[in-house]
C-alpha cells in the first residue's frame, strides 16, 4: 500500500493543540444531530469549527473599519 506524500511543514503550523468545550442541552444537541444527518455531514467537529470560524470571519468583515462614516455612506 502506497503512502500519501505529506508536506510536514504545511501541516505542523495548523496542528490543533487547544481544546474548546461547549455544553448544549438535549434539544440543541438533537437539532444539531438532525441537521448533520440531513446534510450528510460525517464530521461534527470539523463542521462546528468551520461554522464558528465562518461566522466570526463574516462578522469581522461586516464590522470592519471603513473609509467613510455611516452617515456619509447613506447620502
C-alpha positions as CSV (number, residue, x, y, z in Angstrom):
1,X,0.0,0.0,0.0
2,X,1.4,3.4,-1.0
3,X,1.6,6.2,1.5
4,X,0.3,9.6,0.5
5,X,3.0,12.2,0.3
6,X,2.6,14.9,3.0
7,X,4.2,18.2,3.5
8,X,5.1,18.2,7.2
9,X,6.0,21.9,7.1
10,X,2.5,22.8,5.9
11,X,0.7,20.6,8.5
12,X,2.8,21.4,11.5
13,X,1.7,25.1,11.9
14,X,-2.0,24.1,11.6
15,X,-1.9,21.4,14.2
16,X,-4.7,21.8,16.7
17,X,-3.4,21.8,20.2
18,X,-6.1,23.9,22.0
19,X,-9.4,22.3,23.1
20,X,-12.6,24.2,23.1
21,X,-15.5,22.7,25.1
22,X,-19.2,23.7,24.6
23,X,-22.2,22.4,26.5
24,X,-25.6,22.2,24.9
25,X,-28.9,20.9,26.2
26,X,-30.7,17.8,24.8
27,X,-32.9,19.8,22.4
28,X,-29.9,21.7,20.9
29,X,-28.0,18.5,20.5
30,X,-30.9,16.9,18.8
31,X,-31.2,19.9,16.4
32,X,-27.5,19.7,15.5
33,X,-27.6,15.9,15.0
34,X,-30.7,16.1,12.8
35,X,-29.1,18.8,10.7
36,X,-25.8,16.8,10.3
37,X,-27.8,13.7,9.4
38,X,-30.0,15.6,6.8
39,X,-27.0,17.2,5.2
40,X,-24.9,14.0,5.4
41,X,-22.1,15.6,7.4
42,X,-20.0,13.0,9.0
43,X,-17.5,15.0,11.0
44,X,-19.3,17.1,13.6
45,X,-16.1,18.6,14.9
46,X,-14.9,19.9,11.6
47,X,-18.4,21.3,10.8
48,X,-18.6,23.1,14.2
49,X,-15.1,24.6,13.8
50,X,-15.8,25.8,10.2
51,X,-19.2,27.2,11.1
52,X,-18.0,29.1,14.1
53,X,-15.0,30.5,12.3
54,X,-17.0,31.4,9.2
55,X,-19.5,33.3,11.4
56,X,-16.7,35.2,13.2
57,X,-14.9,36.0,9.9
58,X,-18.1,37.3,8.2
59,X,-19.0,39.4,11.3
60,X,-15.4,40.9,11.4
61,X,-15.6,41.8,7.7
62,X,-19.0,43.4,8.1
63,X,-18.0,45.4,11.2
64,X,-14.5,46.3,9.9
65,X,-13.3,49.8,9.6
66,X,-14.4,51.8,6.5
67,X,-13.1,54.9,4.9
68,X,-16.4,56.8,5.4
69,X,-18.8,57.1,8.2
70,X,-22.3,55.5,8.1
71,X,-23.8,59.0,7.5
72,X,-21.5,59.7,4.5
73,X,-22.3,56.2,3.0
74,X,-26.0,56.7,3.2
75,X,-26.0,60.0,1.2
